[in-house]
Amino acid sequence: MNRSKFIQVSALGIFSQGVFGANPIISTLTPDSTKSKKLSFPVVIIGTGYGSAVAALRLAEKGIPVVMIEEGVDWEQYKKVNPKFKFPKMTFPSNHSTWLRNTSIAPIPLGNLGVNFKKFTGVLERRDFSHVKVYLGKGVGGGSLVNGGMTVTPDKTYFQETFQKVGVDIDINSLYSTYFPKANQMLGMNYIPEDLYQSEW
Ligand SMILES: Cc1cc2nc3c(=O)[nH]c(=O)nc-3n(C[C@H](O)[C@H](O)[C@H](O)COP(=O)(O)OP(=O)(O)OC[C@H]3O[C@@H](n4cnc5c(N)ncnc54)[C@H](O)[C@@H]3O)c2cc1C
């Protein structure tokens, strides 16, 4: 294989090294093991959210090894190292639920607001811009660690308008006839029961 296609991965921090597809996650690197080894992969993917995971899966299915690099915590490993660890409740966020801040940034003020804690690479980040605050999931799994698990097919006219604005020319109809149905099927999407949906709450 052409060596120039390889990206050297060395001197990593703590990362999950995963090859999806035929092989499940093959190992977890530790800072020590990375010092003594130089690893080469044809593809390195930064982040482990949905987009990264699907890209890694598809590449691995084609037999292309992938290493995924994640700056957040691998919570499965964390739990193994700290067997007594439990995620904080939504009603009482802590540093484990907050990315590198001293106080909670939970979008709904449920509890523990104003309480100071030691900064930690917790599971929810907020980036503040002048007119908007953006929430992000952090850790192996990205947004899947924090999101509501709702799968909503967006309104077609909204896509048409937005793609036109940014000058992207794609066949929007194929999204609705092929790709949203495929994604929904793969995710095992189902519907909220009607009585629940119609309830006051
Ligand atoms: C609280 C909340 C609730 C949500 N609820 C829903 C919902 O119900 N339904 C829905 O469809 N969507 C929901 N979303 C949105 C959805 O989770 C995101 O759209 C989705 O996760 C984005 O996927 P992604 O692959 O773009 O990246 P992400 O899932 O954001 O993953 C990116 C990953 O990359 C890592 N990373 C970033 N930069 C670096 C770097 N430089 N080096 C190493 N690692 C890096 C991050 O730590 C993160 O783990 C929600 C989001 C939030 C925050």
Ligand as a Chemical Component Dictionary entry (heavy atoms), coordinates in Angstrom:
data_LIG
# 
_chem_comp.id                   LIG 
_chem_comp.type                 NON-POLYMER 
_chem_comp.pdbx_formal_charge   0 
_chem_comp.three_letter_code    LIG 
# 
loop_
_chem_comp_atom.comp_id 
_chem_comp_atom.atom_id 
_chem_comp_atom.alt_atom_id 
_chem_comp_atom.type_symbol 
_chem_comp_atom.charge 
_chem_comp_atom.model_Cartn_x 
_chem_comp_atom.model_Cartn_y 
_chem_comp_atom.model_Cartn_z 
_chem_comp_atom.pdbx_ordinal 
LIG C1  C1  C 0 -28.900 17.930 24.552 1  
LIG C2  C2  C 0 -29.093 17.516 23.107 2  
LIG C3  C3  C 0 -30.249 16.856 22.720 3  
LIG C4  C4  C 0 -30.433 16.458 21.383 4  
LIG N1  N1  N 0 -31.563 15.755 21.043 5  
LIG C5  C5  C 0 -31.687 15.271 19.775 6  
LIG C6  C6  C 0 -32.786 14.429 19.399 7  
LIG O1  O1  O 0 -33.640 14.086 20.215 8  
LIG N2  N2  N 0 -32.869 14.015 18.110 9  
LIG C7  C7  C 0 -31.907 14.339 17.183 10 
LIG O2  O2  O 0 -32.028 13.919 16.024 11 
LIG N3  N3  N 0 -30.858 15.108 17.500 12 
LIG C8  C8  C 0 -30.712 15.577 18.767 13 
LIG N4  N4  N 0 -29.608 16.337 19.100 14 
LIG C9  C9  C 0 -28.642 16.650 18.044 15 
LIG C10 C10 C 0 -27.707 15.491 17.731 16 
LIG O3  O3  O 0 -27.237 14.869 18.924 17 
LIG C11 C11 C 0 -26.536 16.039 16.903 18 
LIG O4  O4  O 0 -27.061 16.610 15.724 19 
LIG C12 C12 C 0 -25.558 14.934 16.532 20 
LIG O5  O5  O 0 -25.008 14.317 17.680 21 
LIG C13 C13 C 0 -24.429 15.490 15.668 22 
LIG O6  O6  O 0 -23.639 14.437 15.231 23 
LIG P1  P1  P 0 -22.178 14.644 14.685 24 
LIG O7  O7  O 0 -21.732 13.337 14.126 25 
LIG O8  O8  O 0 -22.173 15.840 13.796 26 
LIG O9  O9  O 0 -21.241 15.038 15.907 27 
LIG P2  P2  P 0 -21.379 14.828 17.475 28 
LIG O10 O10 O 0 -22.385 13.784 17.842 29 
LIG O11 O11 O 0 -21.499 16.193 18.067 30 
LIG O12 O12 O 0 -19.956 14.225 17.858 31 
LIG C14 C14 C 0 -18.753 14.941 17.746 32 
LIG C15 C15 C 0 -17.712 14.245 18.633 33 
LIG O13 O13 O 0 -16.420 14.699 18.232 34 
LIG C16 C16 C 0 -15.648 15.026 19.363 35 
LIG N5  N5  N 0 -14.689 16.046 18.941 36 
LIG C17 C17 C 0 -14.968 17.293 18.469 37 
LIG N6  N6  N 0 -13.834 17.922 18.165 38 
LIG C18 C18 C 0 -12.817 17.062 18.427 39 
LIG C19 C19 C 0 -11.406 17.158 18.318 40 
LIG N7  N7  N 0 -10.811 18.255 17.852 41 
LIG N8  N8  N 0 -10.656 16.078 18.688 42 
LIG C20 C20 C 0 -11.249 14.956 19.162 43 
LIG N9  N9  N 0 -12.584 14.824 19.295 44 
LIG C21 C21 C 0 -13.352 15.860 18.925 45 
LIG C22 C22 C 0 -16.654 15.506 20.384 46 
LIG O14 O14 O 0 -16.153 15.362 21.700 47 
LIG C23 C23 C 0 -17.855 14.589 20.120 48 
LIG O15 O15 O 0 -17.788 13.408 20.897 49 
LIG C24 C24 C 0 -29.413 16.740 20.415 50 
LIG C25 C25 C 0 -28.237 17.405 20.810 51 
LIG C26 C26 C 0 -28.073 17.787 22.140 52 
LIG C27 C27 C 0 -26.792 18.485 22.542 53 
# 
loop_
_chem_comp_bond.comp_id 
_chem_comp_bond.atom_id_1 
_chem_comp_bond.atom_id_2 
_chem_comp_bond.value_order 
_chem_comp_bond.pdbx_ordinal 
LIG C1  C2  SING 1  
LIG C2  C3  SING 2  
LIG C2  C26 DOUB 3  
LIG C3  C4  DOUB 4  
LIG C4  N1  SING 5  
LIG C4  C24 SING 6  
LIG N1  C5  DOUB 7  
LIG C5  C6  SING 8  
LIG C5  C8  SING 9  
LIG C6  O1  DOUB 10 
LIG C6  N2  SING 11 
LIG N2  C7  SING 12 
LIG C7  O2  DOUB 13 
LIG C7  N3  SING 14 
LIG N3  C8  DOUB 15 
LIG C8  N4  SING 16 
LIG N4  C9  SING 17 
LIG N4  C24 SING 18 
LIG C9  C10 SING 19 
LIG C10 O3  SING 20 
LIG C10 C11 SING 21 
LIG C11 O4  SING 22 
LIG C11 C12 SING 23 
LIG C12 O5  SING 24 
LIG C12 C13 SING 25 
LIG C13 O6  SING 26 
LIG O6  P1  SING 27 
LIG P1  O7  DOUB 28 
LIG P1  O8  SING 29 
LIG P1  O9  SING 30 
LIG O9  P2  SING 31 
LIG P2  O10 DOUB 32 
LIG P2  O11 SING 33 
LIG P2  O12 SING 34 
LIG O12 C14 SING 35 
LIG C14 C15 SING 36 
LIG C15 O13 SING 37 
LIG C15 C23 SING 38 
LIG O13 C16 SING 39 
LIG C16 N5  SING 40 
LIG C16 C22 SING 41 
LIG N5  C17 SING 42 
LIG N5  C21 SING 43 
LIG C17 N6  DOUB 44 
LIG N6  C18 SING 45 
LIG C18 C19 SING 46 
LIG C18 C21 DOUB 47 
LIG C19 N7  SING 48 
LIG C19 N8  DOUB 49 
LIG N8  C20 SING 50 
LIG C20 N9  DOUB 51 
LIG N9  C21 SING 52 
LIG C22 O14 SING 53 
LIG C22 C23 SING 54 
LIG C23 O15 SING 55 
LIG C24 C25 DOUB 56 
LIG C25 C26 SING 57 
LIG C26 C27 SING 58 
# 
